[in-house]
Amino acid sequence: MMGKKITLVLPLPPKELSPNASSPWAPTAKWFRIRARKEYRKRILDECFAQIPMEVRVSWDGWYFHRCQMTETYRFADKRKRDVRNLFAAFKAGEDGLVDACVLPGDDDSVLEHGPPRIERVKTKAEEGVVVEIEEIA
C-alpha cells in the first residue's frame, strides 16, 4: 500500500563524485571529492527546503516518511552514453542531503528501498537534473 509522495527536481551530481572520476593529481583528488561531496550534500538540503512547501514541513511529525521507496531519473540534454550505476553512486551525497532535510528517515535498508534508476533525454540544459520520486510504503 502506497501513501504520501514527494517529487523533487534536484541538480545533477558534479563529475568529481563519479566513481570513475580521475585526476592527474591522484593524491590531491581525494580532497576535491570530499569538498565536492560536502557542497553537493548542502546544495540538496537547500533545494529540498526551497521546493517543499512550508506548510508541509511544519506539519511533519519527525520524519515525513517512515518507510519509503526512492526512484531517481537522471535527465541529460546530450546523447552521450552513461552508466546508470555510476550515476546512482554519484548521487549518494544527494541521498545524504535528503536525510539531512528530513525528507528521508535514513538511507539504510530498514527504511529505504530503491526503485530502478533511469536515464531520460531532454531538449535543453535547463531541463537537466535528477528527478527524485519518494513514496511512502507500508
FITIPA-157050 format. One record per residue: residue number from 0; chain; x, y negated, z negated of N, C-alpha, C, O in turn; residue in one letter. Coordinates in steps of 0.02 Angstrom, whole numbers. Example, Ala and Ser with C-alpha at 12.3 -4.5 7.8 and 13.67 -1.06 7.14 Angstrom:
BEGIN
+-----+-------+--------+--------+--------+--------+---------+--------+--------+--------+--------+--------+--------+--------+-----+
!   n ! chain !  neast ! nnorth !    nup ! caeast ! canorth !   caup !  ceast ! cnorth !    cup !  oeast ! onorth !    oup ! res !
+-----+-------+--------+--------+--------+--------+---------+--------+--------+--------+--------+--------+--------+--------+-----+
!   0 !     A !    660 !    284 !   -390 !    615 !     225 !   -390 !    660 !    165 !   -390 !    712 !    166 !   -423 !   A !
!   1 !     A !    642 !    112 !   -354 !    684 !      53 !   -357 !    645 !     -2 !   -394 !    670 !    -57 !   -402 !   S !
+-----+-------+--------+--------+--------+--------+---------+--------+--------+--------+--------+--------+--------+--------+-----+
***
This chain:
BEGIN
+-----+-------+--------+--------+--------+--------+---------+--------+--------+--------+--------+--------+--------+--------+-----+
!   n ! chain !  neast ! nnorth !    nup ! caeast ! canorth !   caup !  ceast ! cnorth !    cup !  oeast ! onorth !    oup ! res !
+-----+-------+--------+--------+--------+--------+---------+--------+--------+--------+--------+--------+--------+--------+-----+
!   0 !     A !     42 !     59 !      0 !      0 !       0 !      0 !     44 !    -62 !      0 !     89 !    -69 !    -41 !   M !
!   1 !     A !     30 !   -107 !     46 !     69 !    -168 !     52 !     34 !   -225 !     17 !    -28 !   -225 !     12 !   M !
!   2 !     A !     72 !   -273 !     -6 !     44 !    -330 !    -42 !     68 !   -396 !    -13 !     60 !   -409 !     46 !   G !
!   3 !     A !     97 !   -437 !    -56 !    121 !    -503 !    -37 !    175 !   -498 !     17 !    211 !   -449 !     22 !   K !
!   4 !     A !    179 !   -551 !     58 !    228 !    -551 !    112 !    254 !   -622 !    122 !    217 !   -671 !    118 !   K !
!   5 !     A !    319 !   -626 !    134 !    352 !    -690 !    150 !    394 !   -680 !    212 !    428 !   -629 !    220 !   I !
!   6 !     A !    392 !   -729 !    257 !    436 !    -729 !    316 !    477 !   -792 !    313 !    451 !   -848 !    308 !   T !
!   7 !     A !    543 !   -784 !    316 !    589 !    -841 !    315 !    632 !   -840 !    378 !    649 !   -787 !    403 !   L !
!   8 !     A !    648 !   -898 !    404 !    694 !    -904 !    460 !    757 !   -936 !    432 !    758 !   -994 !    412 !   V !
!   9 !     A !    811 !   -897 !    430 !    873 !    -917 !    399 !    928 !   -923 !    450 !    923 !   -894 !    504 !   L !
!  10 !     A !    982 !   -960 !    435 !   1037 !    -965 !    482 !   1075 !   -899 !    490 !   1076 !   -858 !    444 !   P !
!  11 !     A !   1104 !   -890 !    548 !   1146 !    -830 !    560 !   1207 !   -832 !    514 !   1232 !   -886 !    498 !   L !
!  12 !     A !   1232 !   -773 !    494 !   1293 !    -772 !    453 !   1352 !   -797 !    495 !   1354 !   -785 !    555 !   P !
!  13 !     A !   1400 !   -830 !    463 !   1460 !    -852 !    500 !   1501 !   -792 !    523 !   1498 !   -738 !    492 !   P !
!  14 !     A !   1539 !   -801 !    576 !   1577 !    -745 !    604 !   1629 !   -717 !    556 !   1649 !   -659 !    563 !   K !
!  15 !     A !   1651 !   -757 !    507 !   1700 !    -733 !    458 !   1673 !   -677 !    415 !   1711 !   -639 !    385 !   E !
!  16 !     A !   1606 !   -671 !    410 !   1576 !    -619 !    369 !   1567 !   -552 !    405 !   1547 !   -503 !    374 !   L !
!  17 !     A !   1582 !   -551 !    469 !   1577 !    -488 !    506 !   1631 !   -440 !    484 !   1688 !   -460 !    473 !   S !
!  18 !     A !   1613 !   -376 !    476 !   1665 !    -327 !    457 !   1720 !   -321 !    509 !   1776 !   -300 !    493 !   P !
!  19 !     A !   1706 !   -341 !    570 !   1756 !    -337 !    624 !   1795 !   -401 !    632 !   1838 !   -406 !    677 !   N !
!  20 !     A !   1783 !   -451 !    591 !   1819 !    -515 !    597 !   1893 !   -503 !    584 !   1912 !   -467 !    538 !   A !
!  21 !     A !   1933 !   -534 !    625 !   2006 !    -528 !    616 !   2037 !   -597 !    620 !   2007 !   -644 !    646 !   S !
!  22 !     A !   2096 !   -601 !    593 !   2132 !    -664 !    592 !   2206 !   -650 !    602 !   2231 !   -599 !    578 !   S !
!  23 !     A !   2241 !   -694 !    638 !   2313 !    -684 !    644 !   2349 !   -694 !    577 !   2406 !   -673 !    569 !   P !
!  24 !     A !   2315 !   -726 !    529 !   2344 !    -736 !    463 !   2310 !   -689 !    414 !   2273 !   -711 !    370 !   W !
!  25 !     A !   2322 !   -626 !    421 !   2287 !    -575 !    381 !   2291 !   -587 !    306 !   2239 !   -579 !    273 !   A !
!  26 !     A !   2348 !   -605 !    277 !   2348 !    -615 !    204 !   2301 !   -671 !    180 !   2272 !   -667 !    126 !   P !
!  27 !     A !   2294 !   -724 !    221 !   2250 !    -779 !    200 !   2178 !   -770 !    223 !   2134 !   -806 !    200 !   T !
!  28 !     A !   2165 !   -722 !    266 !   2098 !    -712 !    292 !   2049 !   -694 !    237 !   1990 !   -712 !    240 !   A !
!  29 !     A !   2073 !   -658 !    186 !   2030 !    -638 !    130 !   2000 !   -700 !     96 !   1940 !   -700 !     79 !   K !
!  30 !     A !   2040 !   -752 !     87 !   2015 !    -813 !     53 !   1964 !   -849 !     96 !   1917 !   -878 !     70 !   W !
!  31 !     A !   1974 !   -848 !    162 !   1924 !    -880 !    206 !   1858 !   -842 !    203 !   1805 !   -874 !    204 !   F !
!  32 !     A !   1861 !   -776 !    199 !   1799 !    -736 !    194 !   1764 !   -749 !    127 !   1702 !   -754 !    125 !   R !
!  33 !     A !   1802 !   -754 !     73 !   1772 !    -767 !      8 !   1737 !   -834 !      8 !   1680 !   -840 !    -16 !   I !
!  34 !     A !   1769 !   -885 !     36 !   1739 !    -951 !     39 !   1677 !   -950 !     84 !   1626 !   -980 !     67 !   R !
!  35 !     A !   1682 !   -917 !    142 !   1625 !    -912 !    188 !   1567 !   -876 !    155 !   1509 !   -896 !    164 !   A !
!  36 !     A !   1581 !   -824 !    117 !   1529 !    -786 !     82 !   1493 !   -830 !     32 !   1431 !   -830 !     29 !   R !
!  37 !     A !   1530 !   -868 !     -9 !   1500 !    -912 !    -59 !   1459 !   -967 !    -26 !   1403 !   -982 !    -49 !   K !
!  38 !     A !   1485 !   -997 !     27 !   1449 !   -1051 !     61 !   1385 !  -1025 !     93 !   1333 !  -1059 !     90 !   E !
!  39 !     A !   1388 !   -967 !    124 !   1328 !    -940 !    157 !   1275 !   -921 !    105 !   1216 !   -932 !    115 !   Y !
!  40 !     A !   1297 !   -892 !     50 !   1250 !    -873 !     -4 !   1214 !   -935 !    -30 !   1153 !   -933 !    -41 !   R !
!  41 !     A !   1250 !   -989 !    -41 !   1221 !   -1052 !    -65 !   1174 !  -1081 !    -12 !   1121 !  -1108 !    -29 !   K !
!  42 !     A !   1193 !  -1076 !     51 !   1151 !   -1103 !    105 !   1084 !  -1066 !    108 !   1032 !  -1097 !    119 !   R !
!  43 !     A !   1086 !  -1000 !     99 !   1024 !    -961 !     99 !    981 !   -980 !     40 !    920 !   -986 !     46 !   I !
!  44 !     A !   1010 !   -989 !    -18 !    973 !   -1011 !    -77 !    938 !  -1077 !    -63 !    878 !  -1084 !    -77 !   L !
!  45 !     A !    974 !  -1126 !    -34 !    944 !   -1190 !    -18 !    888 !  -1184 !     34 !    837 !  -1217 !     29 !   D !
!  46 !     A !    898 !  -1141 !     84 !    847 !   -1130 !    136 !    783 !  -1100 !    106 !    728 !  -1118 !    125 !   E !
!  47 !     A !    791 !  -1055 !     58 !    733 !   -1024 !     26 !    692 !  -1078 !    -11 !    631 !  -1080 !     -5 !   C !
!  48 !     A !    726 !  -1120 !    -48 !    691 !   -1173 !    -84 !    658 !  -1222 !    -36 !    605 !  -1250 !    -51 !   F !
!  49 !     A !    688 !  -1233 !     22 !    659 !   -1279 !     71 !    598 !  -1248 !    106 !    551 !  -1284 !    124 !   A !
!  50 !     A !    598 !  -1182 !    116 !    545 !   -1150 !    155 !    487 !  -1122 !    114 !    432 !  -1115 !    139 !   Q !
!  51 !     A !    499 !  -1107 !     51 !    446 !   -1078 !     10 !    410 !  -1136 !    -26 !    442 !  -1174 !    -62 !   I !
!  52 !     A !    345 !  -1142 !    -16 !    308 !   -1198 !    -45 !    314 !  -1200 !   -121 !    319 !  -1148 !   -154 !   P !
!  53 !     A !    314 !  -1260 !   -148 !    322 !   -1270 !   -220 !    267 !  -1234 !   -259 !    281 !  -1205 !   -312 !   M !
!  54 !     A !    205 !  -1234 !   -234 !    150 !   -1201 !   -271 !    162 !  -1126 !   -277 !    140 !  -1095 !   -325 !   E !
!  55 !     A !    195 !  -1097 !   -228 !    211 !   -1025 !   -232 !    265 !  -1015 !   -284 !    260 !   -970 !   -325 !   V !
!  56 !     A !    318 !  -1057 !   -282 !    372 !   -1050 !   -330 !    349 !  -1061 !   -401 !    372 !  -1026 !   -447 !   R !
!  57 !     A !    304 !  -1109 !   -412 !    280 !   -1124 !   -479 !    237 !  -1067 !   -506 !    237 !  -1053 !   -566 !   V !
!  58 !     A !    200 !  -1033 !   -461 !    156 !    -979 !   -483 !    192 !   -913 !   -495 !    161 !   -866 !   -520 !   S !
!  59 !     A !    256 !   -909 !   -478 !    293 !    -847 !   -488 !    299 !   -832 !   -562 !    316 !   -875 !   -602 !   W !
!  60 !     A !    285 !   -771 !   -579 !    294 !    -747 !   -647 !    356 !   -703 !   -646 !    352 !   -643 !   -635 !   D !
!  61 !     A !    414 !   -733 !   -656 !    476 !    -696 !   -649 !    490 !   -685 !   -575 !    495 !   -733 !   -537 !   G !
!  62 !     A !    496 !   -623 !   -555 !    510 !    -607 !   -485 !    445 !   -609 !   -445 !    393 !   -587 !   -468 !   W !
!  63 !     A !    450 !   -634 !   -385 !    392 !    -636 !   -341 !    373 !   -566 !   -318 !    314 !   -548 !   -315 !   Y !
!  64 !     A !    423 !   -527 !   -302 !    413 !    -458 !   -281 !    443 !   -412 !   -334 !    496 !   -427 !   -361 !   F !
!  65 !     A !    409 !   -358 !   -349 !    437 !    -310 !   -397 !    470 !   -251 !   -361 !    521 !   -225 !   -385 !   H !
!  66 !     A !    444 !   -231 !   -305 !    474 !    -181 !   -261 !    456 !   -202 !   -191 !    397 !   -215 !   -177 !   R !
!  67 !     A !    503 !   -204 !   -146 !    488 !    -231 !    -80 !    529 !   -199 !    -25 !    578 !   -164 !    -36 !   C !
!  68 !     A !    506 !   -212 !     36 !    541 !    -191 !     96 !    562 !   -254 !    134 !    522 !   -300 !    143 !   Q !
!  69 !     A !    624 !   -256 !    156 !    650 !    -314 !    192 !    672 !   -291 !    262 !    707 !   -241 !    270 !   M !
!  70 !     A !    651 !   -329 !    311 !    670 !    -316 !    381 !    700 !   -379 !    410 !    672 !   -433 !    403 !   T !
!  71 !     A !    757 !   -372 !    442 !    790 !    -429 !    474 !    787 !   -423 !    549 !    796 !   -369 !    577 !   E !
!  72 !     A !    774 !   -480 !    582 !    777 !    -485 !    654 !    828 !   -539 !    670 !    819 !   -597 !    652 !   T !
!  73 !     A !    882 !   -520 !    703 !    936 !    -567 !    720 !    922 !   -595 !    789 !    918 !   -557 !    838 !   Y !
!  74 !     A !    916 !   -661 !    793 !    896 !    -694 !    856 !    956 !   -730 !    885 !    988 !   -771 !    852 !   R !
!  75 !     A !    971 !   -715 !    949 !   1028 !    -745 !    984 !   1006 !   -773 !   1051 !    962 !   -745 !   1084 !   F !
!  76 !     A !   1037 !   -828 !   1071 !   1021 !    -860 !   1135 !   1064 !   -833 !   1192 !   1049 !   -846 !   1251 !   A !
!  77 !     A !   1116 !   -796 !   1177 !   1158 !    -769 !   1230 !   1140 !   -696 !   1244 !   1100 !   -666 !   1208 !   D !
!  78 !     A !   1170 !   -667 !   1294 !   1155 !    -598 !   1313 !   1211 !   -550 !   1292 !   1212 !   -493 !   1313 !   K !
!  79 !     A !   1258 !   -574 !   1252 !   1314 !    -533 !   1230 !   1289 !   -473 !   1190 !   1243 !   -479 !   1150 !   R !
!  80 !     A !   1319 !   -415 !   1202 !   1300 !    -355 !   1164 !   1326 !   -362 !   1093 !   1381 !   -387 !   1081 !   K !
!  81 !     A !   1285 !   -340 !   1045 !   1302 !    -346 !    975 !   1290 !   -280 !    939 !   1245 !   -242 !    956 !   R !
!  82 !     A !   1329 !   -269 !    888 !   1322 !    -210 !    846 !   1277 !   -228 !    788 !   1296 !   -268 !    745 !   D !
!  83 !     A !   1217 !   -200 !    786 !   1168 !    -220 !    735 !   1191 !   -202 !    664 !   1173 !   -236 !    617 !   V !
!  84 !     A !   1231 !   -150 !    656 !   1256 !    -132 !    590 !   1307 !   -183 !    564 !   1311 !   -195 !    504 !   R !
!  85 !     A !   1347 !   -212 !    609 !   1393 !    -265 !    588 !   1354 !   -327 !    566 !   1373 !   -360 !    518 !   N !
!  86 !     A !   1300 !   -343 !    601 !   1258 !    -400 !    582 !   1227 !   -387 !    513 !   1224 !   -432 !    471 !   L !
!  87 !     A !   1205 !   -326 !    503 !   1174 !    -306 !    440 !   1224 !   -316 !    383 !   1206 !   -342 !    330 !   F !
!  88 !     A !   1287 !   -295 !    393 !   1339 !    -303 !    342 !   1357 !   -376 !    331 !   1369 !   -397 !    275 !   A !
!  89 !     A !   1358 !   -415 !    385 !   1374 !    -486 !    379 !   1321 !   -524 !    340 !   1336 !   -575 !    309 !   A !
!  90 !     A !   1259 !   -499 !    342 !   1204 !    -533 !    308 !   1201 !   -517 !    233 !   1158 !   -544 !    198 !   F !
!  91 !     A !   1246 !   -476 !    208 !   1245 !    -457 !    137 !   1248 !   -518 !     91 !   1212 !   -520 !     41 !   K !
!  92 !     A !   1288 !   -568 !    107 !   1291 !    -629 !     67 !   1224 !   -666 !     69 !   1204 !   -697 !     20 !   A !
!  93 !     A !   1189 !   -662 !    126 !   1122 !    -691 !    131 !   1073 !   -655 !     86 !   1030 !   -686 !     55 !   G !
!  94 !     A !   1079 !   -590 !     83 !   1036 !    -550 !     38 !   1048 !   -570 !    -35 !   1001 !   -574 !    -74 !   E !
!  95 !     A !   1111 !   -582 !    -52 !   1127 !    -605 !   -120 !   1096 !   -674 !   -133 !   1075 !   -688 !   -189 !   D !
!  96 !     A !   1094 !   -717 !    -82 !   1062 !    -782 !    -89 !    988 !   -775 !   -100 !    958 !   -815 !   -137 !   G !
!  97 !     A !    957 !   -725 !    -70 !    885 !    -712 !    -81 !    873 !   -689 !   -153 !    822 !   -706 !   -183 !   L !
!  98 !     A !    920 !   -651 !   -181 !    915 !    -631 !   -251 !    924 !   -693 !   -296 !    887 !   -701 !   -345 !   V !
!  99 !     A !    972 !   -736 !   -280 !    983 !    -797 !   -318 !    921 !   -842 !   -319 !    907 !   -875 !   -369 !   D !
! 100 !     A !    884 !   -843 !   -263 !    823 !    -884 !   -257 !    763 !   -850 !   -289 !    708 !   -878 !   -288 !   A !
! 101 !     A !    772 !   -792 !   -318 !    717 !    -753 !   -349 !    664 !   -731 !   -298 !    607 !   -718 !   -317 !   C !
! 102 !     A !    683 !   -727 !   -235 !    638 !    -700 !   -185 !    640 !   -624 !   -188 !    589 !   -591 !   -183 !   V !
! 103 !     A !    700 !   -597 !   -197 !    709 !    -525 !   -207 !    725 !   -513 !   -281 !    762 !   -551 !   -311 !   L !
! 104 !     A !    697 !   -459 !   -310 !    711 !    -444 !   -379 !    781 !   -415 !   -389 !    806 !   -412 !   -446 !   P !
! 105 !     A !    813 !   -394 !   -336 !    879 !    -365 !   -339 !    894 !   -336 !   -270 !    853 !   -341 !   -225 !   G !
! 106 !     A !    953 !   -307 !   -262 !    969 !    -278 !   -197 !    989 !   -204 !   -203 !   1022 !   -177 !   -159 !   D !
! 107 !     A !    969 !   -173 !   -258 !    983 !    -102 !   -265 !    923 !    -60 !   -242 !    869 !    -87 !   -231 !   D !
! 108 !     A !    933 !      4 !   -234 !    882 !      47 !   -206 !    821 !     57 !   -250 !    770 !     84 !   -226 !   D !
! 109 !     A !    823 !     36 !   -313 !    765 !      44 !   -356 !    711 !     -9 !   -341 !    653 !      1 !   -359 !   S !
! 110 !     A !    730 !    -65 !   -310 !    682 !    -118 !   -297 !    679 !   -140 !   -224 !    632 !   -176 !   -205 !   V !
! 111 !     A !    727 !   -119 !   -183 !    730 !    -143 !   -114 !    739 !    -86 !    -64 !    784 !    -45 !    -71 !   L !
! 112 !     A !    697 !    -86 !    -14 !    704 !     -42 !     43 !    718 !    -85 !    104 !    694 !   -141 !    109 !   E !
! 113 !     A !    757 !    -58 !    150 !    773 !     -95 !    211 !    736 !    -65 !    270 !    738 !     -4 !    281 !   H !
! 114 !     A !    702 !   -108 !    307 !    673 !     -87 !    370 !    728 !    -87 !    423 !    784 !   -110 !    409 !   G !
! 115 !     A !    714 !    -63 !    482 !    765 !     -61 !    534 !    783 !   -131 !    558 !    738 !   -169 !    578 !   P !
! 116 !     A !    847 !   -150 !    557 !    866 !    -215 !    584 !    858 !   -217 !    660 !    867 !   -166 !    694 !   P !
! 117 !     A !    840 !   -275 !    686 !    828 !    -282 !    758 !    866 !   -343 !    785 !    884 !   -389 !    748 !   R !
! 118 !     A !    878 !   -341 !    850 !    907 !    -398 !    886 !    856 !   -422 !    936 !    825 !   -383 !    971 !   I !
! 119 !     A !    847 !   -488 !    938 !    798 !    -518 !    984 !    834 !   -574 !   1023 !    873 !   -611 !    994 !   E !
! 120 !     A !    820 !   -579 !   1087 !    849 !    -632 !   1129 !    800 !   -691 !   1132 !    741 !   -681 !   1142 !   R !
! 121 !     A !    826 !   -751 !   1122 !    786 !    -812 !   1126 !    815 !   -857 !   1180 !    870 !   -845 !   1204 !   V !
! 122 !     A !    779 !   -909 !   1198 !    800 !    -951 !   1254 !    849 !  -1006 !   1235 !    893 !  -1023 !   1274 !   K !
! 123 !     A !    843 !  -1034 !   1175 !    885 !   -1090 !   1156 !    923 !  -1076 !   1091 !    903 !  -1034 !   1051 !   T !
! 124 !     A !    978 !  -1113 !   1082 !   1018 !   -1107 !   1020 !    977 !  -1128 !    959 !    988 !  -1102 !    904 !   K !
! 125 !     A !    931 !  -1174 !    968 !    890 !   -1198 !    912 !    846 !  -1142 !    884 !    826 !  -1144 !    826 !   A !
! 126 !     A !    830 !  -1092 !    924 !    788 !   -1036 !    903 !    828 !   -981 !    869 !    798 !   -934 !    841 !   E !
! 127 !     A !    895 !   -984 !    870 !    936 !    -932 !    840 !    928 !   -930 !    764 !    910 !   -981 !    733 !   E !
! 128 !     A !    940 !   -873 !    735 !    937 !    -866 !    663 !    920 !   -795 !    644 !    917 !   -750 !    686 !   G !
! 129 !     A !    908 !   -785 !    580 !    887 !    -720 !    554 !    816 !   -728 !    528 !    804 !   -767 !    482 !   V !
! 130 !     A !    770 !   -691 !    557 !    701 !    -691 !    532 !    697 !   -634 !    481 !    704 !   -575 !    498 !   V !
! 131 !     A !    684 !   -653 !    420 !    682 !    -604 !    365 !    609 !   -597 !    343 !    577 !   -645 !    323 !   V !
! 132 !     A !    584 !   -536 !    348 !    516 !    -520 !    325 !    522 !   -478 !    262 !    552 !   -425 !    263 !   E !
! 133 !     A !    492 !   -502 !    209 !    495 !    -467 !    144 !    422 !   -452 !    125 !    381 !   -498 !    120 !   I !
! 134 !     A !    409 !   -389 !    114 !    340 !    -368 !     98 !    341 !   -324 !     36 !    381 !   -278 !     29 !   E !
! 135 !     A !    295 !   -340 !     -9 !    289 !    -301 !    -71 !    262 !   -232 !    -55 !    216 !   -224 !    -15 !   E !
! 136 !     A !    291 !   -182 !    -87 !    266 !    -114 !    -81 !    250 !    -86 !   -150 !    279 !   -107 !   -200 !   I !
! 137 !     A !    205 !    -39 !   -151 !    185 !     -10 !   -216 !    231 !     46 !   -235 !    223 !     77 !   -288 !   A !
+-----+-------+--------+--------+--------+--------+---------+--------+--------+--------+--------+--------+--------+--------+-----+
***
